[in-house]
Amino acid sequence: MDLIIYYCSETTMTSSTPETLSKFVQFCHQHITGQERKEAQTFLDRFFRAFGHEGALEAGATYEEAIKKGSKTGKTGFADLVWKPRVLIEMKKRGEDLNKHYSQAFDYWTK
């Protein structure tokens, strides 16, 4: 899976250790195949755990945040994870050209 992280404050995730990050990487190698829709929330929850949180929801983040007029067609879009005012994460399947999606993440963050 590939990520676009739009903004991340310095105090967002500071409790990582080499052990927690290594455990996260091992988990990803064993269980994450790059299928965004199927694995995004599992990946993100483990990502938050790697940085010292109990999980994404416990830290105050929300999954699939509805963003009005956030899509290219002007309809409601959905950001994979929003943790205002700290970070927005938009995920794409492995190998996707992320250059095509930076404006999408920017639009999500500013709406």
N, C-alpha and C positions, 0 to 999 in steps of 0.2 A: 504494500500500500504506500502511496505517496501522500505527503501532507503539504498543505499551505498553511502556515501559521502567520496570521496577519499582524498581530501585535502581542507583545509579551512584556509585562512590566518586570523590573528586576526582582521584585519580591514575590513573584508568582509561585515559583517552585524552587526552593532552595534547600530542601532537606534530603537530597539524594546522597547516596553513598556508592562507592564502586560496587559493593555487593548488590544493592537494590537495582542498579542500572544493569549489571551483569545478568541478574535474574530476569529482568525485563527482556533483554536481548535474547536470552535462551528461550524464554516463553515464545517470543515472536518467531524464532527459527523453527520451533516445534509445532506451533499452532496457527500462525498467520500466513496465509497463502497469497494475500493481495486482493481478495475479493471485498471491495469496499462496502457494499450493502450488507453483506453477511457478517463481516468481522469488525466494522468500525467501532461499535460501542465496546466490544471486548478489548480491542486494542487500546482505546482511549482510557478505559478504566484502569488497565494495567499500566499505562503511561503515567497516570496520576499517582498510582501506588508507588511506582519507581521513584517518584519525586517526593515521597513522604506523606502523601495523603491517604486516607482510608479508601478513597475511590473518587471518581469524578463528581458524582452526585453529592457525596458527603462534603466535598470541597465547595459546593455551591454552583457547579457548572450545570448546564442543561444540554440535553441531546436534541437534535432535530428541531432547533429553534426556528419558528416560522418568521420569515422576513417578508413583509408585504412589499410587492413590486420588486422582489429581489432577484427574479429570474430574467433572462434575456427577453422573454415574451411579455414581461410586465405582470406576470402572475406571482403568486406567493412562492417564494423559494424557501429552502430549508438549509440552514448551516448545520454541519455535523456536530459541532460543539461550540457553545458560547459560554464564556466565564467572564462576564463584564465586571469591571472595566479592564480585566487582565489579558484575555486572549480569545481569539476566534480561530477555530481549526476547521478547515475544509479539506476533506479527504477525497482522493481519486484513486481509481484502481491502479495497480502497479503498471508502470510503463506509460501512463497517460502524460501528454505534454502539458506540464503545469503552467507554462507561459500563457496558455489559453484561458486560465482560470484565475489569475491574480486579480483581474478587475472584478470578478464575481466575489471574491473574498473581501476586497475593498468595499464594494457596494454593500455587502452584508454587514460589515463593521460600522459603516457610517449611517445606516438606516435605523 
